Each structure stands twice: as C-alpha cells, then as structure tokens.
Amino acid sequence: MRSEFKRLLFSVTSAIAIATLPTITQANPVNARITTAFGALQGKMLGVMSGTATLGQGPGFASQFDVSAGGTKDYGFYAGTGRMGFRTQDYNYFGVVGSAAQINGGAGSLGYVGAEAQAHFENLTVDGLIGVQMIDDVGSVMGGATASYFASENARFYAGYRYLRDNHIYAMGMEFKPDTETANGMTMFADLRSEKLENASVMAGVRFSFAGMQTLVEESRGTFVNNSYLLDALLPD
C-alpha cells in the first residue's frame, strides 16, 4: 500500500514539473542555489546537502525544484520537492507544492501535497502551507506558518510552527548575507526545530546562490521559496 502512495506522490511532483516546461521555452531565467549544512539530531551528527533550481523570477509564473540528501551515523535520507505558482507585482506568492522524503530511520518516510502562500508587510514576511500527508498517515492534515523579520536587507530572523504527523513542531532561526562583493551569493544560516526537548534538531550551514548580485530580501521574496519541512520530518514520530 505504501509503495502505491509513493508512486502517486512522485506522479504529482512529475506533473508539476511537466506543467512548468512552457517556462523554459519562454526563455525565463534559471536560477540555482546549493546548500550545505551540519548539525545534530537527538545528539547525533547530522549532515544535509541540497540543490535548488527556479524557473521564472519576479511577477508572473514561477516554479522551483529542490533535491536534498543527507544522514546521521545511523541512517540516510533523501527528498524531492516541486512547486509552481504565481508572484504578484509586489512579490506576494501563491502556488501548489508536492514533496516526498525517504527516511531510512525511526522518523519514517513522509510526503505531502498542498498549497502555499507568501505575503509581505514592509520588513515582515509571512509564509503559510496547508496540505494533506501522503505515504505515511495518508489523508492527515499538515501545514504550518513562518514569520520572518528582516532587520536589514541582508539579515533575517524567523520563527514558525508546523503541524506534522499529529505533532506540534516549533522552528526558529536566522540568515545573514555578508554585504561585500567577494561574498556575493553566499548566505550563512542557523536553524532549530523542536517537538520537545528530547526531540530536536539544530543546524548551521552555508548557501551559495547563482542568482546574481541580490540582497537577502530580493532572494527571499522574488527568487527562491524557502518553505522546507525536511528537518521537521526527521524528528521521530
């Protein structure tokens, strides 16, 4: 039964990818980002590497694809996410998303399909996602929200809440982009996810963006969608 739902979820993400093919023929810009991070999950060393590609930028149709892989000393995991949606003139965003993660540990595999949105209020950005779980706990409602405060155009502090597998998970973190030409495209970040004190993940890492000379505000609001539930999914069920 589980394999059938995995095939269904990957079919959904494939459909999202196929639906975005017209953007390629329209010669929309392709932007990419690489993320590498290390941390701890329940006291065990955790490493993650991710790649992101976006098609389209600014107002109009946009799509994004993310792949991630990593693990602890006990198990490995990999995940893929596809999304497509629309940005308005003021860079608010609304779209659909499909994601699947194979986790070879106690947390179990996870997938979901849903809708997500992003809205901006001067220095404040709010991200929200509502969806339905697939693979495990099929049909269960999941989702979350994150509020980000931009202390400057290159510094972001955020806090959020996720509801996943009937668990209440809390998130907080920060991002900082050095304001120098030599550091163009590099962003440093730290992140904490916690379901309870004994079930927590903490991570710090670096992102390298190939989207040109953009501030962190421009990347976060106009180029990349940062909604990821992979760290939340790693917390034991």
CORNORWO-V860636 format. One record per residue. RES is the residue in one letter. PSI is psi in radians with two decimals (999 if undefined). NEAR is the number of other ideal C-beta (glycine too) atoms within 10 Angstrom. D_FIRST is the distance of its C-alpha to the first C-alpha in Angstrom with 2 decimals. Layout:
RES&PSI&NEAR&D_FIRST  RES&PSI&NEAR&D_FIRST
//
This chain:
M&-0.77&7&0.00  R&-0.69&12&3.80  S&-0.57&8&5.49  E&-0.70&10&5.23  F&-0.58&18&6.67  K&-0.79&16&8.89  R&-0.67&10&10.16  L&-0.79&16&10.86  L&-0.74&24&12.73  F&-0.50&16&14.63  S&-0.69&11&15.53  V&-0.81&20&17.03  T&-0.61&20&19.01  S&-0.67&12&20.15  A&-0.68&14&21.37  I&-0.74&21&23.32  A&-0.77&16&24.86  I&-0.68&10&25.88  A&-0.40&14&27.39  T&-0.09&21&29.59  L&-0.62&10&31.11  P&-0.46&12&34.14  T&-0.52&19&35.22  I&-0.76&12&35.83  T&-0.38&7&38.13  Q&0.10&10&40.02  A&0.62&7&40.89  N&2.63&19&39.58  P&2.52&13&39.96  V&2.08&14&37.22  N&2.57&20&37.26  A&2.73&13&35.56  R&2.47&21&35.21  I&2.36&14&34.37  T&2.31&19&33.60  T&2.36&13&34.02  A&2.67&20&33.90  F&2.64&15&34.16  G&-2.62&20&33.88  A&2.50&13&32.59  L&1.98&22&29.48  Q&0.71&15&30.33  G&0.05&8&33.40  K&2.50&14&31.72  M&2.35&12&32.63  L&2.33&20&30.22  G&2.44&16&30.56  V&2.44&21&29.00  M&2.37&14&29.94  S&2.66&20&28.99  G&2.42&13&30.09  T&2.40&24&30.51  A&2.33&15&31.74  T&2.56&23&32.91  L&2.14&21&34.20  G&2.63&23&36.86  Q&2.52&19&38.96  G&-2.85&13&40.96  P&2.53&14&40.96  G&-2.85&13&38.69  F&2.44&17&35.29  A&2.64&24&33.57  S&2.74&23&30.33  Q&2.51&25&29.09  F&2.30&18&26.66  D&2.40&24&26.02  V&2.45&14&24.66  S&2.62&20&24.90  A&2.62&15&24.71  G&-2.81&20&26.12  G&3.07&19&25.80  T&-3.02&17&27.68  K&-0.28&8&29.26  D&-0.46&12&26.19  Y&2.87&13&23.27  G&3.00&13&22.67  F&2.76&22&20.64  Y&2.72&15&20.55  A&2.71&24&19.82  G&2.48&19&20.57  T&2.37&25&21.71  G&2.42&24&23.16  R&2.65&25&25.39  M&2.59&21&28.04  G&-2.83&19&30.65  F&2.44&13&34.35  R&2.40&22&37.19  T&3.11&12&40.25  Q&-0.56&8&43.82  D&0.27&9&43.82  Y&0.20&18&40.56  N&2.68&16&38.37  Y&2.51&21&34.81  F&2.35&14&31.96  G&-3.08&21&28.75  V&2.70&17&24.97  V&2.53&24&22.67  G&2.39&25&19.20  S&2.58&26&18.22  A&2.39&23&15.66  A&2.24&23&16.51  Q&1.96&16&15.37  I&2.02&20&17.21  N&0.75&13&17.73  G&-2.90&16&19.30  G&-0.34&12&19.24  A&-0.41&20&18.46  G&2.82&17&14.81  S&2.81&20&13.38  L&2.54&27&14.01  G&2.75&28&14.06  Y&2.73&27&15.97  V&2.55&19&17.85  G&-2.89&19&21.20  A&2.58&15&24.95  E&2.75&20&27.61  A&2.73&16&31.39  Q&2.29&23&34.40  A&2.60&15&37.89  H&2.42&18&41.18  F&1.50&8&44.18  E&-1.96&6&46.88  N&-0.04&13&45.95  L&2.36&11&42.76  T&2.36&23&39.34  V&2.18&15&36.41  D&2.43&20&32.78  G&2.59&17&30.05  L&2.38&21&26.32  I&2.30&15&24.14  G&-2.99&22&20.47  V&2.31&15&16.99  Q&2.57&22&14.50  M&2.98&25&11.18  I&-1.29&21&8.57  D&2.60&18&10.08  D&0.86&18&11.84  V&2.30&15&10.48  G&-0.14&8&13.58  S&2.47&15&16.05  V&2.43&14&19.31  M&2.92&24&20.55  G&-2.97&19&23.75  G&3.10&21&27.15  A&2.57&17&30.70  T&2.31&20&33.18  A&2.21&15&36.94  S&2.33&23&38.91  Y&2.15&13&42.67  F&1.80&21&44.59  A&-0.47&11&47.68  S&3.12&13&48.86  E&-0.18&14&47.61  N&0.35&19&46.26  A&2.21&16&45.07  R&2.32&24&42.05  F&2.38&14&41.10  Y&2.73&20&37.91  A&2.57&14&36.11  G&3.11&20&32.90  Y&2.44&13&30.24  R&2.52&23&26.43  Y&1.92&16&24.04  L&2.22&23&20.73  R&0.69&20&18.22  D&0.30&11&21.00  N&2.58&15&23.40  H&1.98&11&26.76  I&2.41&23&27.54  Y&2.51&16&30.95  A&2.56&20&32.03  M&2.72&14&35.45  G&-3.03&20&37.12  M&2.72&17&39.69  E&2.54&21&40.32  F&2.32&17&43.68  K&2.01&25&44.95  P&2.35&12&48.34  D&1.07&13&50.84  T&2.66&8&52.35  E&-0.61&7&52.26  T&-0.43&6&51.49  A&0.26&12&48.29  N&2.21&15&47.23  G&-0.18&16&43.45  M&2.31&14&42.84  T&2.34&21&41.29  M&2.50&14&40.97  F&2.79&20&38.57  A&2.53&15&37.52  D&2.47&19&34.51  L&2.28&17&33.50  R&2.35&25&30.27  S&2.26&17&30.33  E&-0.64&19&28.25  K&3.01&11&30.94  L&-0.66&6&33.62  E&-0.21&9&31.68  N&1.56&17&28.62  A&2.64&17&30.18  S&2.41&23&30.18  V&2.45&16&33.38  M&2.54&20&33.89  A&2.53&14&36.76  G&-2.94&18&36.95  V&2.43&13&38.42  R&2.46&22&37.38  F&2.01&13&39.22  S&2.47&22&39.31  F&0.53&12&40.70  A&0.27&20&41.28  G&-3.01&13&45.04  M&1.59&9&47.33  Q&2.62&21&45.51  T&2.95&16&45.79  L&-0.62&21&42.83  V&-0.80&20&43.17  E&-0.74&18&43.02  E&-0.75&23&39.95  S&-0.54&24&38.05  R&-0.32&21&39.07  G&-0.20&17&39.46  T&-0.97&23&37.51  F&2.54&23&34.38  V&2.13&23&31.79  N&0.08&19&31.30  N&1.99&24&28.32  S&2.31&17&25.93  Y&0.31&24&23.54  L&-0.82&21&22.83  L&-0.64&23&25.35  D&-0.67&24&24.04  A&-0.42&26&20.48  L&-0.35&26&22.06  L&2.38&22&23.45  P&2.49&14&21.75  D&999&16&19.51
//
